[in-house]
Amino acid sequence: MNPQLAMSARAATRADSGNIARIYNQGIEDRVATFETRPRTAADVENWFDAKHPIIVVEQAGEVVAFASTSTYRPRECYAGIAEVSVYVARERRGCGAGRLALSALFDAARAARFHKLVSRVFPENSASLRMTGALGFREVGVYRRHGQLDGAWRDVVIVEKLL
């Protein structure tokens, strides 16, 4: 795909579930962005559409090349205005601004959905994600040491937040 072709962001629909699963599964396979190890199906992703948590896709030449999504941070009512955020970019489009576009568009959608803060956890070695979140106004809060296991190894995560 020509990297010079314009990209655009839009609200995702259930029809995007297959493309979102494809991109997410690349992230799972690469082992640099998530503790998840089980590939997701389009049906799995369809369950993300709960009419409360916005999901954005980025298209280039009619193809979905990235997505950013929100999900429940914690189920307690006191955390209702906070959402967990994730962003994934197709391997062949990484480093071209698709993740930044997806996440930027998600900020407006999250505000419209009445969220006031987004939080995420990023592997410390995922320097591209840490640079992107920092450039988009996320603050590094700290590090959870040995927060989860991936392939039998305990991994740290950097906690980031953005007030909307």
N, C-alpha and C positions, 0 to 999 in steps of 0.2 A: 504494500500500500504506500502510496506517495505521501511522505511526511509533510509535504507542503499543502495538502488539501485541508480545508477548514474543518474544525471540529465544532460541534454544538452540543449543548447539554439540554436535557429535558427530563421531566418526571417519568420514571419507569412505569411500565404497566405489566400485568401478568404475562403478556405476550413476550416480554423480554426475559422471562425466567430462564429459558434455555441458554441464552447468551450470558446472562449473569452467572449461571452455574458453570459454564465453560471457563470464564475468566477466574472465578473463585477457585475452581479446581486446579488451575495453573498455580495459584498462590499456595494451595494446599500441597501440591507436588513439590514446589520449590523450597518449602520449609523455611521461609524467611519472614513470613507475615502472620502466621496463625498457629495456634496449638492444634487445630483440627487436623485429622489425618484421614477421615472418611470422605471420599468424593461425594459431592452433592448432585442431586438430580434437579431437573426443572421443577418437578413436583415439590421437592424440598424448598426451593426458593419461592415458589408460589405462596407458601405459608408465611413468608416475610411480609406479605401485603396485608396489613391489618387495619388500614385506613387511619392509623395514628402516626406511624413512623415513616417519614419520607424516604424514598429511594430515588436516586438520580442516575441516569445513564448518559454517557458521552458517545456520540456517533461521529464517524468520519466516513464519508462516501457511502452512507447508508448502513454501515456496519457498527455494531456496538463494540467499543474498544476499551471502555472503563465504566466503573460504577462506584457510587458512594452510597452507603446506607446507614440508617439509624435503627437502633433496636432498644429494647428496655435495658436501662442501666441497673436498676434494682426494683423489685416489685412493690416495695413499701410506698405508701401514698406520699410521704414527705419527699421522695425523689422523683415525683411525677414530671417535673420540669427539666429533668436531665436525661439525655439520651447517650447511649454508646454509639460511637461512629466507626465505620470501617470504609476503606477505599482500596480498590483493586484495579489494576491496569493489565490488559492483555500483554503478554511477554513482548510481542513485536512492537508495541507502542509505548513501552516504558521509557521515561526520560524525555518525552515529547510534549509534556504539559497536560496530558489527558487527566491525570489524577488531580492536578491542581484545579482544572476546570470543573471536574465532578464535585470536588469538595467545596469549592467556592459557590457553586450553584446550590449545594445542599444547605449552606448556611441560610440562604433566604427561605428555602422550603422548611427548614427546622424552625426558624422564627415564626413563619406563618402557621406552623403546627403547634405554636405556643411553647416551644422549648427555650430555655434561657441559657443552657450550658450543654456542651458536647464534651465527652471524655473518651479516651482511648488508651490502649496499652500497646507499645511498640517494642519489638526486640531491639536491644541496644545496637546490634550490628546492622540493623536496617537503616543505614545512614540516609538513604534517599528519602524514606518516609519521615525521618526526624527532621531533615532539612525542609521538606515540603510543609510539614505541620508548623514548624517554627516560622517559616516565611508567611504562612497564612494566619499567624496570630495565636497559635496554640502556645501555652506556657508549659514547660516541663516542671512537673510537680515533685517528682522523685522517682525512685526505683523500687519496685517490688523485687526482692531477692528470691531466687528459686521459687518463682511464682507458679510454675506449672511444668509438667513433663512433656517433652516432645521426643519421640523415639528413644525413650528410656533415660533421657538426660534432663535434669532440672535446668530451667531457663529463667533468666531475669527478664523483666520488662520495664520500660520507661513509661511512666504515667504522664499523659498530657491532657490538658483541658483548654477549652476556649469558651469564654463568656460571650454569648450572643447579644 
